Amino acid sequence: MTRTLPVSDAGSTRPNAVPAKAGTSRRGLAEQLPAETLVGWLRDMMLIREFEVRTMQAYQDKKIGGFCHVYIGQEAVAVGCTAAAAPTDPMVTAYRDHGHALARGMDPRHCMAEMFGRIGGCAKGKGGSMHMFDKAHHLYGGHGIVGAQTPLGAGLAFATKYWDEVVNGGRSRSVTLCFLGDGALNQGAFHEAMNLAGLMNLPVIYVVENNGYSMGTAIGRGTTMAHDLSVKAAAYGIEAVVVDGMDVLAVYDGMKPLVDWCREECRPAFVDMRTYRYKGHSMSDPRKYRTRDEEERFESEDPIDRLVGHLERRKALDKESLAELNRDVKQQVRDSVKWAEASPPPPIEELFTDVYVDEWGPYRGTSLPEMLREDAGDAGSGKQ
């Protein structure tokens, strides 16, 4: 039987315990960090929120086509998990991916341009909302097929382990974060990936962003043991934890010891990240399957407001500083929209690139997106 490691009791029903290798108390890890770090987390969360609000407006104005899944309400998950991992640790996620891209450091201009289907986008406008890639920041994409990223997560963990142990003859030092929604729990590919991860001791953490609904179906109606998802990991001998995904401090407190443990032990883990999306599954979802009272209950515990309250109590943020931060973020996102609108659509020649790596017939190999080229100007991380 697997050993359950509840490294965050916020939202957990399990007794207190800490991984033996974690080396520190699980409580208050985030509070021990400099105030400037927590203010940086707040800015990242505010950036994601404002970016998604502008995304919704642009979609309604028909500037964005196709599917669009916004991340409003779940900001603490991407920001807290990113903070708990090393910048070089691989990350892969599903189609609700704008928040992860911004948290990992993608310039919001390139993120918005991809939403608009413009050449300045991270995938040169070819991927759109569900396919944010940023190799420079070790983000290996959002993926539109439910659960398709879970074997990729195992593969990335295998690759880093092979590189460290076989090629370099050392110890595995990387941890892969693989994000998925609760609806992906029932996909066969996920269970195959978990089985391989357990068998091969792959350092991958499967983070289930459990927002309670698989599209429009409450998790309890479509997934067995919905009240205790850790049993999904127990079947494969994998460590499991429950974390309150509506509090970025709890996310960091839960994830940091687990990431450190997985890095040290070179073992996989599973996280039931309890969160909530304020908007529908996608922009076309009217949310008739849940009540407004339920939404208001979760919105009253907004993750951004909770961090603001913590910083105010710590005397690390006042109303003037918060207002200035808000103005700065709004201006940055407005600028990203203008920049995306000014970026041209991909030229017809781009139909013949990125099909094969090498030139073959009419196909001209791969060309780098603007944000990865040396001549991309001052395009940076987007974190000013």
C-alpha positions as CSV (number, residue, x, y, z in Angstrom):
1,M,0.0,0.0,0.0
2,T,1.3,3.4,-0.9
3,R,2.2,5.9,1.9
4,T,0.0,9.0,1.7
5,L,1.9,12.3,2.3
6,P,-0.5,15.1,3.2
7,V,1.9,17.9,3.0
8,S,-0.9,20.5,3.1
9,D,-3.8,20.1,5.4
10,A,-5.7,23.1,4.0
11,G,-8.6,21.3,2.3
12,S,-7.2,17.9,3.3
13,T,-9.0,15.3,5.4
14,R,-5.9,13.4,6.3
15,P,-3.8,13.5,9.5
16,N,-0.7,15.7,9.6
17,A,2.4,14.2,8.2
18,V,5.5,15.5,6.3
19,P,7.7,13.6,3.9
20,A,10.8,12.3,5.8
21,K,13.1,13.8,3.2
22,A,11.5,17.2,3.1
23,G,13.8,18.5,5.8
24,T,11.5,21.3,7.1
25,S,8.1,21.9,8.6
26,R,5.3,22.0,6.1
27,R,3.6,24.8,7.8
28,G,4.5,28.4,7.0
29,L,7.1,27.8,4.3
30,A,5.6,30.6,2.2
31,E,5.5,32.9,5.1
32,Q,9.2,32.5,5.6
33,L,9.9,33.9,2.2
34,P,10.7,37.6,1.7
35,A,7.7,39.8,1.3
36,E,9.0,40.9,-2.1
37,T,8.6,37.3,-3.3
38,L,5.0,37.1,-2.2
39,V,4.2,40.5,-3.8
40,G,5.7,39.0,-7.0
41,W,3.3,36.1,-6.7
42,L,0.5,38.6,-6.3
43,R,1.5,40.4,-9.4
44,D,1.7,37.2,-11.4
45,M,-1.8,36.2,-10.2
46,M,-3.2,39.6,-11.0
47,L,-1.5,39.5,-14.4
48,I,-3.2,36.1,-15.2
49,R,-6.6,37.4,-14.0
50,E,-6.4,40.6,-16.1
51,F,-5.1,38.7,-19.1
52,E,-8.0,36.4,-18.9
53,V,-10.5,39.2,-18.6
54,R,-9.1,40.8,-21.7
55,T,-9.1,37.5,-23.4
56,M,-12.8,37.1,-22.8
57,Q,-13.5,40.5,-24.2
58,A,-11.4,39.8,-27.3
59,Y,-13.2,36.5,-27.8
60,Q,-16.6,38.2,-27.5
61,D,-15.4,40.8,-30.0
62,K,-14.5,37.9,-32.4
63,K,-10.8,38.8,-32.3
64,I,-10.1,35.3,-31.0
65,G,-11.5,32.2,-32.7
66,G,-11.8,28.5,-31.9
67,F,-12.0,27.2,-28.3
68,C,-11.0,29.3,-25.4
69,H,-10.7,28.1,-21.8
70,V,-10.0,30.8,-19.2
71,Y,-8.2,30.3,-15.9
72,I,-10.0,32.8,-13.7
73,G,-10.2,31.4,-10.1
74,Q,-7.3,29.0,-10.5
75,E,-4.4,31.5,-10.5
76,A,-3.0,30.3,-7.2
77,V,-2.3,26.8,-8.6
78,A,-0.1,27.8,-11.5
79,V,1.7,30.5,-9.5
80,G,2.3,28.4,-6.4
81,C,3.4,25.3,-8.3
82,T,5.8,27.3,-10.5
83,A,7.3,28.9,-7.4
84,A,7.8,25.4,-5.8
85,A,9.7,24.1,-8.8
86,A,13.0,25.0,-10.3
87,P,12.9,27.2,-13.4
88,T,14.5,24.4,-15.4
89,D,12.0,21.7,-14.3
90,P,9.9,20.7,-17.2
91,M,6.2,21.6,-17.2
92,V,3.4,20.4,-19.4
93,T,-0.3,21.0,-19.2
94,A,-3.8,20.7,-20.7
95,Y,-5.8,23.2,-22.8
96,R,-6.6,25.7,-19.9
97,D,-3.0,26.8,-20.2
98,H,-2.7,30.6,-20.4
99,G,-2.1,30.9,-16.7
100,H,0.7,28.3,-16.7
101,A,2.4,30.1,-19.6
102,L,2.3,33.5,-17.9
103,A,3.3,32.0,-14.5
104,R,6.3,30.3,-16.1
105,G,7.5,33.6,-17.6
106,M,6.1,33.9,-21.1
107,D,5.8,37.5,-22.3
108,P,2.1,38.3,-22.3
109,R,2.5,40.0,-25.7
110,H,3.4,36.6,-27.3
111,C,0.8,34.8,-25.3
112,M,-1.9,37.3,-26.5
113,A,-0.6,37.2,-30.1
114,E,-1.0,33.4,-30.1
115,M,-4.6,33.9,-28.9
116,F,-5.2,36.2,-31.8
117,G,-3.6,33.8,-34.3
118,R,-0.8,36.2,-35.2
119,I,2.7,35.5,-36.3
120,G,4.1,37.1,-33.1
121,G,2.6,34.4,-31.0
122,C,4.6,31.7,-29.2
123,A,3.6,29.2,-31.8
124,K,3.5,31.7,-34.6
125,G,-0.3,31.8,-34.5
126,K,-0.7,28.2,-35.5
127,G,-1.7,26.8,-32.1
128,G,-4.1,29.3,-30.6
129,S,-5.6,29.3,-27.1
130,M,-4.9,25.6,-26.3
131,H,-1.3,25.4,-27.4
132,M,1.1,27.6,-25.5
133,F,4.7,26.5,-25.8
134,D,7.7,28.2,-24.4
135,K,10.9,26.1,-24.7
136,A,13.1,28.8,-23.2
137,H,11.1,28.5,-20.0
138,H,10.8,24.7,-20.2
139,L,7.0,24.8,-20.8
140,Y,6.3,22.0,-23.2
141,G,2.8,23.0,-24.1
142,G,-0.9,23.1,-23.6
143,H,-2.6,20.1,-25.2
144,G,-6.1,20.0,-26.6
145,I,-6.8,16.2,-26.3
146,V,-8.0,15.3,-22.9
147,G,-5.2,13.5,-21.0
148,A,-2.8,13.5,-24.0
149,Q,-0.2,15.5,-21.9
150,T,0.0,12.8,-19.2
151,P,2.2,10.3,-21.1
152,L,4.2,13.3,-22.3
153,G,4.8,14.2,-18.6
154,A,6.1,10.7,-18.0
155,G,8.3,11.0,-21.1
156,L,9.7,14.4,-20.0
157,A,10.6,12.9,-16.6
158,F,12.2,9.9,-18.3
159,A,14.2,12.2,-20.6
160,T,15.6,14.3,-17.7
161,K,16.4,11.1,-15.7
162,Y,18.1,9.5,-18.6
163,W,20.1,12.6,-19.3
164,D,21.2,13.0,-15.7
165,E,21.9,9.3,-14.9
166,V,22.9,7.7,-18.2
167,V,24.4,10.5,-20.3
168,N,26.1,12.4,-17.5
169,G,26.5,9.5,-15.1
170,G,25.1,11.4,-12.2
171,R,21.9,11.6,-10.2
172,S,18.5,12.6,-11.5
173,R,18.0,16.2,-10.4
174,S,14.8,17.4,-12.3
175,V,11.1,17.1,-11.5
176,T,8.4,17.3,-14.2
177,L,5.1,19.0,-13.3
178,C,2.2,17.6,-15.4
179,F,-1.1,19.4,-14.9
180,L,-4.4,17.9,-15.8
181,G,-8.1,18.5,-15.1
182,D,-10.2,16.1,-13.1
183,G,-12.0,15.0,-16.3
184,A,-8.7,13.5,-17.5
185,L,-8.6,11.0,-14.6
186,N,-10.8,8.6,-16.6
187,Q,-8.6,8.5,-19.7
188,G,-6.7,5.3,-20.4
189,A,-3.5,7.2,-21.3
190,F,-3.4,8.7,-17.8
191,H,-3.4,5.3,-16.2
192,E,-0.8,3.9,-18.5
193,A,1.4,6.9,-17.7
194,M,0.9,6.5,-14.0
195,N,1.7,2.8,-14.3
196,L,5.0,3.5,-16.1
197,A,5.9,6.3,-13.7
198,G,5.5,4.0,-10.8
199,L,7.4,1.1,-12.4
200,M,10.3,3.2,-13.7
201,N,10.7,5.6,-10.8
202,L,10.0,8.6,-12.9
203,P,10.3,12.0,-11.2
204,V,6.9,13.4,-12.4
205,I,4.2,15.0,-10.3
206,Y,0.7,14.7,-11.7
207,V,-1.2,17.8,-10.5
208,V,-4.9,17.3,-10.9
209,E,-6.5,20.8,-11.0
210,N,-9.7,19.5,-9.4
211,N,-12.2,22.3,-10.1
212,G,-15.1,20.0,-9.4
213,Y,-16.5,19.8,-12.9
214,S,-15.5,17.8,-16.0
215,M,-16.8,20.2,-18.6
216,G,-20.4,20.5,-17.3
217,T,-20.5,17.3,-15.2
218,A,-19.9,17.3,-11.5
219,I,-16.9,15.1,-10.7
220,G,-19.0,12.8,-8.5
221,R,-21.2,11.9,-11.4
222,G,-18.4,10.7,-13.7
223,T,-15.5,9.6,-11.5
224,T,-15.4,6.9,-8.9
225,M,-14.0,7.8,-5.4
226,A,-14.4,11.5,-6.2
227,H,-14.2,12.3,-2.5
228,D,-10.8,10.7,-2.3
229,L,-8.8,10.9,-5.5
230,S,-5.6,9.7,-3.7
231,V,-6.8,6.1,-4.4
232,K,-6.0,6.6,-8.0
233,A,-2.4,6.9,-7.0
234,A,-2.5,4.1,-4.5
235,A,-3.3,1.7,-7.3
236,Y,0.2,2.4,-8.7
237,G,2.1,2.7,-5.5
238,I,2.5,6.5,-6.0
239,E,2.5,9.1,-3.2
240,A,-0.6,11.3,-3.0
241,V,-1.4,14.6,-1.3
242,V,-4.4,17.0,-1.1
243,V,-3.8,20.7,-1.4
244,D,-6.0,23.8,-1.1
245,G,-5.6,25.3,-4.5
246,M,-7.5,28.5,-3.6
247,D,-4.6,29.7,-1.4
248,V,-1.2,30.3,-3.0
249,L,0.5,30.1,0.3
250,A,-1.1,26.6,0.9
251,V,-0.1,25.6,-2.7
252,Y,3.5,26.5,-2.0
253,D,3.5,24.9,1.4
254,G,2.1,21.7,-0.1
255,M,4.1,21.6,-3.3
256,K,7.6,22.6,-2.1
257,P,8.3,19.7,0.2
258,L,6.7,17.3,-2.3
259,V,8.9,18.7,-5.2
260,D,12.0,18.4,-3.0
261,W,11.1,14.9,-2.0
262,C,10.5,13.8,-5.6
263,R,13.8,15.3,-6.6
264,E,15.7,13.6,-3.9
265,E,14.0,10.2,-4.2
266,C,13.4,10.2,-7.9
267,R,9.8,9.0,-7.5
268,P,6.5,10.1,-8.9
269,A,3.7,11.8,-7.0
270,F,0.0,12.7,-7.4
271,V,-1.7,15.9,-6.1
272,D,-5.4,16.4,-5.7
273,M,-5.4,20.2,-6.1
274,R,-8.8,21.5,-4.9
275,T,-9.6,24.6,-6.8
276,Y,-12.6,26.2,-8.6
277,R,-13.1,27.9,-12.0
278,Y,-15.3,31.0,-11.8
279,K,-16.3,30.9,-15.4
280,G,-17.6,28.2,-17.6
281,H,-15.6,25.3,-19.0
282,S,-15.1,27.3,-22.2
283,M,-16.4,30.6,-23.5
284,S,-19.4,28.9,-24.9
285,D,-20.5,27.4,-21.6
286,P,-23.5,29.1,-19.9
287,R,-22.8,27.3,-16.6
288,K,-26.4,26.1,-16.1
289,Y,-25.2,23.0,-14.2
290,R,-24.3,24.9,-11.0
291,T,-25.9,27.6,-8.9
292,R,-25.0,31.2,-8.5
293,D,-24.9,30.6,-4.7
294,E,-22.2,28.0,-5.2
295,E,-20.1,30.4,-7.4
296,E,-20.5,33.2,-4.9
297,R,-19.3,31.0,-2.0
298,F,-16.1,30.2,-3.8
299,E,-15.6,33.8,-5.1
300,S,-15.8,35.0,-1.4
301,E,-12.6,33.0,-0.9
302,D,-10.8,34.5,-4.0
303,P,-7.1,33.5,-4.1
304,I,-6.0,37.0,-5.0
305,D,-8.0,38.6,-2.2
306,R,-6.6,36.0,0.3
307,L,-3.0,36.9,-0.7
308,V,-3.8,40.6,-0.5
309,G,-5.2,40.1,3.0
310,H,-2.1,38.2,4.1
311,L,0.3,40.9,2.8
312,E,-1.7,43.7,4.4
313,R,-1.6,41.9,7.7
314,R,2.1,41.4,7.3
315,K,2.4,45.2,6.6
316,A,4.0,44.3,3.2
317,L,1.3,46.0,1.1
318,D,-0.9,49.0,1.5
319,K,-3.8,50.3,-0.6
320,E,-1.7,52.7,-2.5
321,S,0.8,50.0,-3.5
322,L,-2.0,47.6,-4.4
323,A,-3.6,50.3,-6.6
324,E,-0.2,51.0,-8.3
325,L,0.3,47.3,-8.9
326,N,-3.2,47.0,-10.4
327,R,-2.6,50.0,-12.7
328,D,0.8,48.5,-13.8
329,V,-0.8,45.1,-14.6
330,K,-3.7,46.6,-16.5
331,Q,-1.4,48.7,-18.6
332,Q,0.8,45.7,-19.4
333,V,-2.1,43.7,-20.6
334,R,-3.5,46.6,-22.6
335,D,-0.1,46.9,-24.3
336,S,-0.1,43.2,-25.0
337,V,-3.5,43.5,-26.7
338,K,-2.3,46.4,-28.9
339,W,0.9,44.5,-29.7
340,A,-1.0,41.4,-30.7
341,E,-3.4,43.4,-32.9
342,A,-0.4,45.0,-34.6
343,S,1.2,41.6,-35.3
344,P,0.3,40.4,-38.8
345,P,-1.3,37.0,-39.5
346,P,1.0,34.2,-40.4
347,P,2.0,34.4,-44.1
348,I,0.9,31.7,-46.5
349,E,4.5,30.4,-46.5
350,E,4.1,29.3,-42.9
351,L,1.9,26.4,-44.1
352,F,5.1,24.7,-45.2
353,T,7.1,25.2,-42.0
354,D,7.0,23.2,-38.7
355,V,5.7,20.1,-40.5
356,Y,9.0,18.3,-40.5
357,V,12.2,19.2,-38.7
358,D,14.3,18.9,-41.8
359,E,13.5,20.2,-45.3
360,W,11.6,17.6,-47.4
361,G,9.8,18.3,-50.6
362,P,7.9,21.6,-50.3
363,Y,8.4,21.6,-46.5
364,R,11.1,23.9,-45.3
365,G,11.8,22.6,-41.8
366,T,11.3,24.5,-38.7
367,S,11.5,28.3,-38.1
368,L,11.7,29.8,-34.7
369,P,8.9,32.0,-33.3
370,E,9.8,35.6,-32.7
371,M,10.1,35.2,-29.0
372,L,12.9,32.6,-29.4
373,R,14.9,34.6,-32.0
374,E,17.8,36.7,-31.0
375,D,16.3,39.6,-32.9
376,A,13.1,39.6,-30.8
377,G,14.1,43.0,-29.4
378,D,13.4,43.6,-25.8
379,A,10.8,40.8,-25.5
380,G,11.4,39.4,-22.0
381,S,9.6,37.4,-19.3
382,G,6.7,39.8,-19.0
383,K,7.5,40.2,-15.3
384,Q,8.4,43.8,-14.8
